[in-house]
Amino acid sequence: MRFELEGQGERVVRAGEAFWEPGGDVIHYQDGNARDDVPVRFLVTMFCDPEKPMVVLVDEAELAQRAHLRGPRGA
C-alpha cells in the first residue's frame, strides 16, 4: 500500500507491516495500491474522541495554504 501524510513523503507499506497516523491537525493526502499486479486490502482501526468528528475534510483554499507542509513524492 502507498500513502502520503502531511510533513512526510510518499511511503510504501509492505505486506505484514503496520503503520500509525497521528491524529489532530495532519492531512492524509492519499493512499492506494503500490503494485499493479495484485489487488490491495488493508484494515484500518481508528480511535477518536466521541465528542469530535473522526474525519474533517479541508477545502482547496486550506490545501493551498498548507502546500509547503506536503512532503516530496516518491520517498
N, C-alpha and C positions, 0 to 999 in steps of 0.2 A: 504494500500500500504506500502511496505517496501522499504527503500532506505538507502544508505550509502554515506556520503561525507567525504572527507579527513579532518582529525582533529576531527571527531565525530564518535561515534559508530553507529552501525546499528539502525535505528529508524523506528517505525511503525506510520503511519498517518491513523487515523480512518475516517470513513465517516463524511463529513461535516467540517473536519479540513482543514486548509491551512498551507502551509509552504513556506519558502523563501530560495533560494540558493544564496549565494554571487557570484558575477562574479569574473573575474580575475584568479588568479593562484590557484584555488581549483579544485581538481579532484573529479568528481562524479563517484563513482566506480560501483554502481549497483542500480537497482530498480526492483520491482516485486510485485507480489501478496502475501500478508501476510496470506491469507486464502486459504484453498484448497477446500472449499465447494461452492464458488461463484466466478464468474469472476470479475476482477478489471477493472475499467475505471477511467481515470483521465485526466484532462485538464491542459495543460502547456501553459503559456503565457510567452514569452521570450522577453526581451528588450535588444538591443545591439547597440553599436556604428556602424553606417553603413559603416565605414571605416575598421572595423575589422571583422574577421570571427566569427560566432556565436558559433561554436564548433571547438575545436582544439584537435585532437587525440594525445595521447602520446604513445611512443613505450615502449617495455619491459624494456629497459635499464633505462629509466626515472622512470618507475614504481618501479624498484628495488632500485634506488637511493632515492626514496621518501617513501619507505616502513615504515620507522619509524614514518611517519605522519599519517598513517592509524589507525583509532580508533579501539577499541575492538568490536567484533561482538556480537550481541545479547543484546545490551544496551537498 
